[in-house]
Amino acid sequence: MTENQPTSTLPTPSALLLDFGGVIITTAKRPTGLDDATSHVVGLLARGLIEASAAQVRASLEAGLAALTHWKHASSRRREPRELTHREIVGDFLAADLPDDARALLVAEAAELLDALQTLITDHHLRPGVRRLLDTAASHGIPVGIVSNAHSGRSHRRILTGLGLYDAFAVQVYSDEVGMRKPHPGILALAAAGVGADPADCWYVGDTLDRDVVAGRRAGIGQVLITRDKHTDHPPFAVADTADATFDTPEGLADALAASLAAEAVEATAGSGLGAAGASARRGALLVDHGGVISLSEKNPAEMMRLGERLSFLLSTPASPLEPGDAIAGITVARERRAAAKGDSLAETSPHEFWVDHFGRDLDERARAILAAEAVDLMHRYGRAKSRRVLRDGVREAFEECRAQGMPVIVVSNTLSGRAVRDACREHGLADLIGAYVCSDEVGVRKPDADIVREALAIADANPALTWFYGDKPHADAAGALAAGISRRVIVRGGAVADAPIDEALRSGLATNVVDDATGLTALLRDAVSISLQS
């Protein structure tokens, strides 16, 4: 393919929609990338007291990555392909050849693993001309969105933050966060709605024919453009659609935008103008709740205000500004709507349901489109903003006792954002002592549903009769553990439940032990070892 610049000036766009890889960023495989990825996975498994050879892990990763490439090519022939979930990518591809316990642990940590692998295996470099393109668009009130097929949208957000470009985009739409992947036209339609523009008035810029150009044509994008990168000239199969123009680098794209602006005055846009099983099966494990157990919570007004400011940035328009305080009040309303809708159901509320259906119920199409695209990231921000976490006494010592006894520690938590829970544990210095996290927002069900507890048992390859569950809510933690057959159900005081229900749980046998803090748990663990040695 030779460069095909337009023979005449392109019409000025109402908005720019850009692919991530091949347009904003170019990638290169790191020479030690697969070795580093292998070491990372081996370390994750070791944290859960699961042994796996580096050779076995590397072979599974290599096979899984190769199979994923074929899957992506095949998906590009579909009219409306869906994206694989994080758990499918890890369980069915990357960890498919590993033992069941190793695979189960990695599936539970799928989002964390895929985020890490993105920059362990591949280096990411900003393409020339991108900053000039973004500056030109911003100075003329042209909103810019990202539309990318991604196994880890959060890694893309992390990379952009490192480059100082995060706030250059009015909306970021990643396939793993919205569930559909190019050439599905809906992903471009969502982005166009998010920037408040008619697809026919947008430029969409990608680097592939089979995904980007086809998606642009199906979505009715006004100008479908290409910046050439490593995959451009080698489509996996013949593609009938062609681009309106092809540029060797984004520098040519920046020139084309400047030319279009010089040729005609920028008209008022339709959008917002937003800118910038073996022997181990005989062992037990410690399954532990997070909130009220590992840590206590304090109000976090500063972080909540930052969330309000982010929502204001995303959703405000000149005609309808949204103040951060009003956005925070909207979150309270969304929580009330969520509680009313959920009722007694143990199904977890998804980020899309919370932000689009509850928070965005009364908002316009543009705002709801932005919320749909940003829901996963917003839920992580909300999980951090909802409370500041304070580590409870004795927790580290209890986890260290489990490590000394050869018992894996698995967090089993009802969560707004499992990612935020991991953040808190990492900040408390506990990450190396926790094997995995089984979080309701990732699994889809909440305690006391026994399935979420059984998933943790499978990861630990643990015998329920030898396993401990440490929580603060008898009705959720002890009840879920009992339903899964766990024999030792310890409830800690001082969390989310008053003493009277805890005392009743102990009298009824729902709880087997009650402690004041994790120091009491450590004493129980040591007593159990002593009794075992004497018997």
C-alpha positions in Angstrom: 0.0 0.0 0.0 1.3 3.4 -1.0 0.5 6.6 0.8 -2.8 7.9 -0.4 -3.3 11.5 0.7 -6.5 13.2 -0.2 -6.5 15.0 -3.5 -8.6 17.8 -2.0 -9.0 19.2 1.5 -11.0 17.0 3.8 -14.1 18.5 5.4 -13.5 19.8 8.9 -14.6 17.2 11.4 -16.9 17.8 14.3 -14.9 15.3 16.2 -11.9 13.0 15.9 -12.1 9.3 16.8 -8.7 7.7 17.1 -7.5 4.1 17.5 -4.9 3.6 20.2 -2.4 1.2 18.9 -1.1 2.1 15.4 -2.3 5.7 15.6 -1.6 7.3 19.0 0.9 4.6 20.0 3.2 2.2 18.2 4.3 -0.9 19.9 7.4 -3.1 19.8 7.9 -6.5 21.4 10.3 -6.3 24.3 13.3 -8.7 23.9 12.8 -10.0 27.5 9.1 -9.5 27.5 8.0 -13.1 27.5 10.6 -14.0 30.1 9.4 -11.1 32.3 5.8 -12.1 31.8 6.6 -15.7 32.8 8.4 -14.5 35.9 5.4 -12.4 36.8 2.9 -15.3 36.4 5.2 -17.6 38.4 5.3 -15.0 41.1 1.5 -14.6 41.2 1.2 -18.4 41.6 3.8 -18.5 44.3 1.9 -15.8 46.2 -0.9 -18.3 46.4 1.4 -21.1 47.3 1.0 -22.8 43.9 4.2 -24.1 42.3 4.5 -23.9 38.5 7.6 -24.3 36.4 8.7 -21.4 34.3 8.9 -23.6 31.2 5.3 -24.7 31.7 4.1 -21.2 32.2 6.0 -19.8 29.3 4.7 -22.5 26.9 1.1 -21.8 28.0 1.6 -18.1 27.5 3.1 -18.5 24.0 0.4 -20.9 22.9 -2.3 -18.6 24.3 -0.9 -15.5 22.6 -0.7 -17.3 19.3 -4.2 -18.6 19.6 -5.5 -15.1 20.5 -4.0 -13.7 17.4 -6.0 -16.2 15.3 -9.1 -15.5 17.3 -8.8 -11.8 16.6 -8.4 -12.4 12.9 -11.4 -14.6 12.8 -13.5 -12.1 14.8 -12.7 -9.5 12.2 -15.0 -11.3 9.7 -18.0 -11.1 12.0 -20.6 -8.4 11.6 -20.9 -7.6 15.3 -18.1 -9.4 17.2 -18.1 -9.3 21.0 -15.0 -8.9 23.1 -13.7 -11.8 25.3 -13.9 -11.1 29.0 -10.7 -10.9 31.0 -11.5 -14.3 32.6 -12.0 -15.9 29.1 -8.7 -14.5 27.8 -6.8 -15.9 30.8 -8.7 -19.1 31.4 -9.3 -20.2 27.8 -6.1 -18.9 26.2 -3.2 -17.8 28.4 -3.5 -20.3 31.2 -5.3 -23.1 29.3 -2.4 -25.5 29.7 -1.8 -25.0 33.4 -3.1 -27.2 36.3 -6.5 -26.4 37.5 -5.5 -24.6 40.7 -3.0 -22.4 38.8 -5.6 -21.7 36.1 -8.2 -20.9 38.7 -6.0 -18.4 40.5 -5.0 -16.6 37.3 -8.6 -16.4 36.2 -9.5 -14.7 39.5 -6.7 -12.2 38.9 -7.4 -11.9 35.2 -7.8 -8.1 35.0 -4.7 -7.5 37.1 -2.7 -10.0 35.0 -3.7 -8.5 31.6 -2.9 -5.0 32.8 0.6 -6.1 33.8 1.3 -8.2 30.7 0.5 -5.3 28.4 3.6 -3.4 29.4 5.8 -6.4 30.4 5.6 -8.0 26.9 5.4 -4.8 24.8 7.0 -1.3 24.8 4.7 1.6 23.9 5.9 4.7 22.1 4.0 7.9 21.2 3.9 8.3 17.4 5.2 11.5 15.8 2.6 14.2 15.2 0.2 13.1 17.9 0.7 15.9 20.3 0.4 18.5 17.5 -2.8 16.8 16.3 -4.3 16.9 19.8 -3.2 20.5 20.4 -4.7 21.6 17.1 -8.0 19.8 17.9 -8.2 21.3 21.4 -7.4 24.8 20.2 -10.4 24.6 17.8 -12.9 23.0 20.2 -12.8 19.6 18.3 -13.4 16.8 20.8 -11.2 13.7 20.5 -12.2 10.2 21.5 -10.3 6.9 21.6 -11.9 3.7 20.1 -9.7 0.7 20.7 -9.8 -3.1 20.7 -8.0 -3.8 24.0 -7.6 -6.7 26.4 -6.8 -4.2 29.1 -8.3 -0.7 28.7 -6.9 0.2 32.1 -3.3 -0.4 30.8 -4.0 2.0 27.9 -5.3 4.6 30.4 -2.2 4.0 32.5 0.1 4.5 29.5 -1.7 7.8 28.5 -1.4 9.0 32.1 2.3 8.4 31.9 2.5 10.4 28.7 0.5 13.3 30.2 -2.3 12.8 27.6 -5.1 11.3 29.7 -7.2 14.4 29.8 -6.8 15.1 26.1 -9.7 12.8 25.4 -13.4 13.5 25.9 -14.1 9.8 26.0 -12.1 6.5 25.9 -13.9 3.5 24.5 -12.1 0.1 25.0 -13.5 -3.2 23.8 -12.9 -5.0 27.1 -14.8 -2.4 29.0 -17.8 -2.2 26.6 -18.0 -5.8 25.5 -17.8 -5.3 21.7 -14.9 -5.1 19.4 -14.2 -3.6 16.0 -15.4 -4.0 13.3 -18.6 -4.0 15.3 -20.1 -0.6 14.3 -21.6 -0.1 17.7 -18.3 0.7 19.3 -17.8 3.7 17.0 -21.4 4.7 17.4 -20.9 4.8 21.1 -17.8 6.9 20.8 -19.5 9.3 18.4 -22.3 9.7 20.9 -19.8 10.2 23.7 -18.2 13.2 21.9 -21.7 14.5 20.9 -21.2 14.2 17.2 -23.0 12.6 14.3 -20.8 9.7 12.9 -21.1 11.3 9.4 -19.4 14.4 10.7 -16.5 12.6 12.3 -13.0 11.5 11.2 -12.1 8.0 12.4 -8.5 7.1 12.2 -7.1 3.5 12.5 -4.3 1.4 11.2 -6.0 -1.8 9.9 -8.3 -2.5 7.0 -10.1 -5.5 8.4 -11.0 -3.9 11.8 -10.8 -0.1 11.5 -11.8 0.6 7.9 -14.6 -1.9 7.9 -15.9 -0.7 11.3 -15.8 2.9 10.0 -17.8 2.1 6.9 -20.3 0.0 8.8 -20.8 2.9 11.3 -21.3 5.5 8.6 -18.2 7.6 9.6 -17.7 10.6 7.4 -14.0 10.2 6.7 -12.3 6.9 7.4 -8.5 7.4 7.5 -5.4 5.3 8.1 -2.1 6.0 9.7 0.2 3.3 8.5 1.7 0.9 11.1 3.1 -2.6 11.1 -0.3 -4.3 10.5 -1.6 -2.0 7.8 -0.1 -3.6 4.7 -0.7 -7.2 5.9 -4.4 -7.8 6.5 -5.2 -11.4 7.5 -7.6 -11.7 4.5 -8.8 -9.6 1.5 -10.8 -6.6 2.5 -13.1 -4.8 0.0 -13.4 -1.5 1.9 -10.8 1.2 1.4 -9.8 4.3 3.4 -10.5 7.8 2.2 -6.8 8.7 2.8 -3.7 7.0 4.2 -0.8 8.7 5.9 2.6 7.2 6.8 2.5 8.8 10.3 0.1 10.9 12.3 2.2 13.9 11.2 0.4 13.7 7.9 -2.9 13.5 9.7 -2.1 16.6 11.7 -1.3 18.4 8.5 -4.6 17.3 7.0 -6.5 18.7 10.0 -4.6 22.0 9.9 -5.4 22.2 6.2 -9.1 21.6 6.7 -9.3 24.2 9.4 -7.5 26.7 7.2 -9.8 26.1 4.3 -13.0 26.9 6.1 -14.2 28.4 9.4 -15.0 25.9 12.1 -18.8 25.5 12.2 -20.7 24.9 15.5 -20.5 21.2 16.3 -23.4 19.0 17.4 -21.4 18.0 20.5 -20.3 19.3 23.8 -16.9 20.8 22.8 -15.2 18.9 25.7 -11.4 19.3 25.7 -8.6 18.0 27.0 -5.8 -31.6 42.7 -3.0 -33.4 44.2 -1.5 -33.5 47.7 -2.4 -29.8 48.1 -6.1 -30.7 48.2 -5.5 -31.9 51.8 -4.6 -28.4 52.9 -6.7 -25.6 54.3 -6.8 -21.9 53.4 -7.8 -18.6 54.9 -10.6 -16.9 53.0 -11.0 -13.4 54.2 -13.4 -10.5 53.7 -11.9 -7.1 53.0 -14.1 -4.2 54.3 -14.4 -4.1 58.1 -12.0 -7.1 58.3 -8.7 -6.3 56.7 -9.3 -2.6 57.0 -11.8 -0.1 58.4 -13.1 2.8 56.4 -13.0 6.5 56.9 -14.7 9.1 54.8 -12.5 10.3 51.9 -13.9 13.7 50.9 -10.9 14.8 48.9 -11.0 11.7 46.7 -14.7 12.0 46.3 -14.4 15.5 45.1 -11.8 14.4 42.5 -14.4 11.9 41.3 -17.0 14.7 41.1 -14.5 16.7 39.2 -13.9 13.8 36.8 -17.6 13.4 36.2 -17.9 17.2 35.7 -15.1 17.1 33.1 -16.7 14.2 31.2 -20.4 15.3 31.3 -20.5 19.1 31.4 -21.4 21.1 28.3 -21.5 24.8 27.8 -25.2 24.7 27.8 -25.5 22.3 30.7 -22.6 22.4 33.1 -22.4 19.8 35.8 -20.8 21.0 39.1 -18.7 18.4 41.0 -21.0 18.7 44.0 -24.0 17.9 42.0 -22.2 14.9 40.5 -21.5 13.6 44.0 -25.1 14.1 44.9 -26.0 12.1 41.8 -23.9 9.2 43.0 -26.0 9.1 46.2 -29.2 8.9 44.2 -27.6 6.2 42.0 -26.8 4.2 45.2 -30.5 4.4 46.3 -31.7 3.3 42.9 -29.2 0.5 42.9 -30.4 -0.8 46.3 -34.1 -0.6 45.2 -33.4 -2.4 41.9 -31.3 -5.1 43.5 -33.7 -6.0 46.3 -32.9 -9.4 47.7 -31.0 -10.6 44.6 -27.4 -11.8 45.1 -26.5 -10.8 41.5 -23.9 -8.0 41.5 -24.6 -4.7 39.9 -22.3 -4.2 36.9 -20.5 -0.9 36.4 -22.7 -0.3 33.3 -25.8 -0.7 35.4 -24.7 1.6 38.1 -23.4 4.4 35.9 -25.7 4.2 32.9 -29.0 2.8 34.3 -28.9 4.4 37.8 -26.6 7.5 37.7 -27.4 8.4 34.1 -31.1 7.5 34.1 -32.2 11.0 33.5 -29.3 12.2 31.4 -29.2 12.7 27.6 -27.8 10.2 25.0 -24.4 11.9 24.9 -23.9 11.7 28.6 -25.1 8.1 28.8 -22.8 7.1 26.0 -19.8 8.6 27.9 -20.9 6.8 31.0 -21.2 3.5 29.1 -17.6 3.9 27.8 -16.2 5.2 31.1 -18.1 3.0 33.5 -15.3 0.5 34.4 -12.8 3.3 35.1 -15.4 5.4 37.0 -16.3 2.4 39.2 -12.6 2.0 40.1 -12.5 5.7 41.0 -15.6 5.4 43.0 -14.3 2.3 44.9 -11.3 4.4 46.0 -13.3 7.6 46.7 -16.0 5.9 48.7 -13.7 5.5 51.7 -10.1 5.8 52.9 -8.9 2.4 54.2 -7.1 1.9 57.6 -5.4 -1.4 58.2 -6.8 -3.3 61.2 -4.5 -4.5 64.0 -2.9 -7.9 63.6 -3.9 -8.5 60.0 -0.3 -8.8 58.6 0.7 -11.1 61.5 -2.3 -13.4 60.8 -1.4 -13.5 57.1 2.2 -14.3 57.9 1.1 -17.1 60.2 -0.9 -18.6 57.3 2.2 -18.3 55.1 4.2 -20.1 57.7 1.6 -22.9 57.9 1.5 -23.3 54.1 -2.1 -21.9 53.9 -2.9 -19.6 51.0 -4.8 -16.4 51.8 -7.7 -15.5 49.4 -9.7 -12.3 49.7 -13.4 -13.0 49.1 -15.3 -9.7 49.1 -18.5 -8.0 48.0 -17.1 -5.1 46.1 -17.8 -2.0 44.1 -14.4 -2.4 42.5 -12.1 -5.4 43.0 -9.4 -3.2 41.5 -9.8 -0.7 44.3 -9.7 -3.5 46.9 -6.4 -4.7 45.4 -5.1 -1.1 45.5 -5.9 -0.9 49.2 -4.2 -4.2 50.1 -1.2 -3.2 48.0 -1.0 0.2 49.8 -1.1 -1.7 53.1 1.9 -3.8 52.1 -0.2 -7.0 52.0 -0.1 -7.9 48.3 2.7 -10.5 48.6 0.8 -12.3 51.3 -2.5 -12.6 49.3 -2.8 -15.3 46.7 -5.8 -14.0 44.9 -8.9 -11.8 45.1 -12.4 -13.1 44.4 -14.5 -10.0 44.0 -18.3 -9.8 43.5 -18.0 -7.2 40.7 -15.8 -9.5 38.8 -17.6 -12.8 39.5 -21.1 -11.4 39.2 -22.6 -12.7 42.5 -22.4 -11.6 46.1 -22.0 -13.3 49.4 -23.8 -15.2 50.9 -24.0 -16.9 47.5 -21.8 -20.0 48.0 -20.5 -19.9 44.4 -18.2 -16.9 45.2 -16.8 -18.9 48.1 -16.4 -22.1 46.1 -14.4 -20.2 43.5 -11.9 -19.2 46.2 -11.7 -22.8 47.5 -10.9 -23.9 43.9 -8.1 -21.4 43.6 -6.6 -22.5 46.9 -7.3 -26.2 46.0 -8.4 -26.3 49.7 -10.4 -28.8 51.7 -13.4 -26.9 53.1 -13.1 -28.9 56.4 -9.6 -27.5 56.9 -10.4 -23.9 55.7 -11.1 -20.8 57.7 -13.4 -17.9 56.7 -12.7 -14.6 58.5 -15.3 -12.0 58.1 -17.4 -9.4 60.0 -20.9 -10.0 58.7 -22.6 -13.2 59.9 -25.4 -12.9 57.3 -23.0 -12.7 54.4 -19.6 -14.1 55.4 -20.5 -16.9 57.8 -23.6 -17.8 55.9 -21.8 -18.0 52.6 -19.0 -20.0 54.2 -21.4 -22.4 55.8 -23.2 -23.0 52.5 -19.8 -23.8 50.9 -19.0 -26.4 53.7 -16.3 -24.4 55.5 -16.1 -25.6 59.0 -14.3 -22.7 60.7 -16.2 -19.4 60.5 -14.6 -16.6 62.5 -16.4 -13.3 62.9 -14.5 -10.2 64.0 -16.1 -7.4 66.0 -15.7 -3.7 65.2 -16.6 -4.0 61.5 -19.9 -3.3 59.8 -22.1 -5.3 62.3 -23.0 -4.6 65.9 -22.1 -7.0 68.7 -25.6 -8.4 69.3 -26.1 -10.1 65.9 -22.5 -11.4 66.2 -23.2 -12.9 69.6 -26.4 -14.5 68.2 -24.5 -16.0 65.3 -22.1 -17.6 67.8 -24.9 -19.0 69.9 -26.7 -20.4 66.9 -23.5 -22.0 65.5 -23.5 -19.8 62.3 -20.2 -18.5 63.6 -17.7 -20.9 65.2 -15.6 -18.2 66.8 -15.7 -14.5 67.5 -12.6 -12.3 68.0 -11.9 -8.7 68.7 -9.2 -8.3 66.0 -6.9 -10.4 63.8 -4.6 -11.1 66.8 -7.4 -13.4 68.0 -7.4 -15.1 64.6 -3.7 -15.8 64.8 -4.1 -17.4 68.2 -6.9 -19.7 66.8 -4.7 -20.7 63.9 -1.8 -21.5 66.2 -4.0 -23.4 68.6 -5.3 -25.5 65.7 -1.8 -26.5 64.7 -0.9 -27.4 68.3 -4.0 -29.6 68.6 -3.2 -31.3 65.2 0.4 -32.0 66.4 -0.9 -33.6 69.6 -3.5 -35.8 67.9 
